[in-house]
Amino acid sequence: MESSIAGSFGNGIVLITGSTGFLGKMLTEKLLRCCSVNSIAILVRSKKGLSASQRVADMYKQSLFDRLRSEKPDFIESIRIIDGHLDDLSMGLSSSDREWMVENVNFVFHCAATIKFNEPLELASKINIQGTEHVLELASQMKNLKGFVHVSTAYSHCPRSLIKEEFYHVPITAKELKNVIVDEEFSLKVLEDWPNTYTFTKAVTENMILTNGDHLPISIFRPSIIGCTKSEPEPGWLDNMNGPTGLVTGVMVGFLRTVPNIGSNITDIIPADYTVNALISVMWDTVNRHKQSNGVNKVPKIYNYVSCVESPLTWGRYIREMHDHYYVAPPLQSMWYGFYIFYTNLIVGSILRFFLHRIPGAFMDLLLILCGKSPKMLRMYAKTENMIDLLYDFSTRQWIFDNSNSRELWSSLSQDDQEKFRFSLQEFDWKSYIKSYYYGIRRHVLHEDLSNVEKATSKNRQLLWLHRLFVVLTIYAMLQFCWTFIKYTF
Ligand SMILES: NC(=O)c1ccc[n+]([C@@H]2O[C@H](COP(=O)([O-])OP(=O)(O)OC[C@H]3O[C@@H](n4cnc5c(N)ncnc54)[C@H](OP(=O)(O)O)[C@@H]3O)[C@@H](O)[C@H]2O)c1
């Protein structure tokens, strides 16, 4: 058994799907910086008129790779770009790339997926279920495969309230789903208890792995909600507006002014670098497990990677502490003073949205039209509110997770590995994490560094006065309206 995680890659070749995504990028960076890999093959598709290699060249210019660039300036030489996709059995691969992978790849991290909650069922199935089937088919031909980790989600079986590290029944198999015509009526019927196509297709995929992947050294990794990094390669790194990040960013810039009251509920955020460390550790465990069983494959092991068991964080604390940092360093590009009104009742929510989002949005669109620009605010509000509604299910519901396999894995790591691949969330320091998160959003999402804090604070003071004036005028107008109403009615 290889005791060191870094060493367990033993100069081997790793294949990563989804390497252009949030998790895949971070995984590539950590493997190249800290593990003894020979090289990494990344499956990348051409997109928006850019070839796979053009996309990769742009990607490695990102600040995420700065530390790696300084520690290993020639890291790009360890990367082999495989032009391909998940969309059909051929995966768009050239015969030479396919042959090379069959002969050489030792480890597969399957991260690629569509993570859009509202993706049409047909497309979500094609990418998430059939796409995984194609990667499994390729992996089963690999002559020296030592480990395969499939990245799922902690919410794949979200209709259940207790989620153990187990396979659960799904209403339809991958094979059955492939053979039916997926129209709207069918989608509604088959989705049944699942709130969206993302979690549903992830659940079906897990079951497909149980039947199609049982001959491989395979594990399933289920992370919850991946937030910014805790410390590696730098604190606060992130590059997307998914989930809680989008909500906080919207409030920070004064765009979102009313949000559902989910304060006392748990938001199961996990730091991105910890997630990558856990994912790499799962690969180490998978390889060792397979070795110890003398190559006889057993039921794939599942690892729930969540924060709520060891260090639960409430939405209330997350939003409140983010706001504390907002007062110290608001963003310069704020469109209004950052405030929010919570709603618990959905009808009240719709009324608040009308007054706090739609009316100001329509007014700003009018200004844009008068300035000769295209209107966009109402469209942005519709899109964002739709995202909040999709998140609503995850924000208002609570789950009990069992993460024994992940905790056992952590305990089995040597002290050295625990330092290099930290992923335990026991006594996690949320205070400093939320601070890094706030400044990470400011820097990497809003592209503002700390040099503008003085200017931003001064602008924010003016916005606060404008906001107060507006509140006073609104109260005055409402009182006037009531007074006129009473006068003419009685
Ligand atoms: N982010 C989270 O909070 C979270 C939480 C739990 C689980 N996960 C899981 O973690 C994995 C990675 O998520 P992420 O946040 O990194 O998502 P992401 O940023 O959206 O990345 C998705 C990746 O999948 C690739 N991809 C999608 N469709 C493809 C196709 N048809 N062919 C080839 N590649 C395709 C994308 O490539 P392009 O760049 O070409 O589009 C991208 O590299 C997913 O399996 C997700 O379910 C994520």
The ligand as an ORCA input file, in Angstrom:
! r2SCAN-3c Opt
* xyz 0 1
  N     -19.641     23.476     -8.261
  C     -20.249     22.858     -7.259
  O     -20.657     23.482     -6.275
  C     -20.432     21.355     -7.291
  C     -21.036     20.752     -6.178
  C     -21.215     19.367     -6.183
  C     -20.791     18.627     -7.260
  N     -20.205     19.238     -8.331
  C     -19.792     18.390     -9.441
  O     -18.439     18.693     -9.741
  C     -18.204     18.520    -11.126
  C     -17.552     19.767    -11.665
  O     -18.397     20.879    -11.419
  P     -17.907     22.367    -11.737
  O     -18.431     23.249    -10.676
  O     -16.457     22.376    -12.043
  O     -18.748     22.649    -13.060
  P     -18.385     23.618    -14.270
  O     -17.507     24.717    -13.834
  O     -19.673     23.963    -14.935
  O     -17.549     22.672    -15.248
  C     -18.151     21.676    -15.987
  C     -17.109     21.050    -16.880
  O     -17.723     20.007    -17.640
  C     -17.402     20.203    -19.003
  N     -18.458     19.704    -19.882
  C     -19.786     19.949    -19.800
  N     -20.417     19.347    -20.812
  C     -19.475     18.712    -21.546
  C     -19.510     17.921    -22.730
  N     -20.656     17.665    -23.357
  N     -18.339     17.431    -23.206
  C     -17.177     17.690    -22.571
  N     -17.073     18.440    -21.458
  C     -18.218     18.936    -20.950
  C     -17.272     21.708    -19.149
  O     -16.567     21.978    -20.335
  P     -16.742     23.367    -21.145
  O     -15.818     24.323    -20.480
  O     -16.349     22.994    -22.495
  O     -18.184     23.775    -21.032
  C     -16.505     22.034    -17.886
  O     -15.146     21.752    -18.055
  C     -19.551     18.219    -11.760
  O     -19.650     16.834    -11.965
  C     -20.553     18.669    -10.715
  O     -21.738     17.911    -10.776
  C     -20.024     20.586     -8.369
*
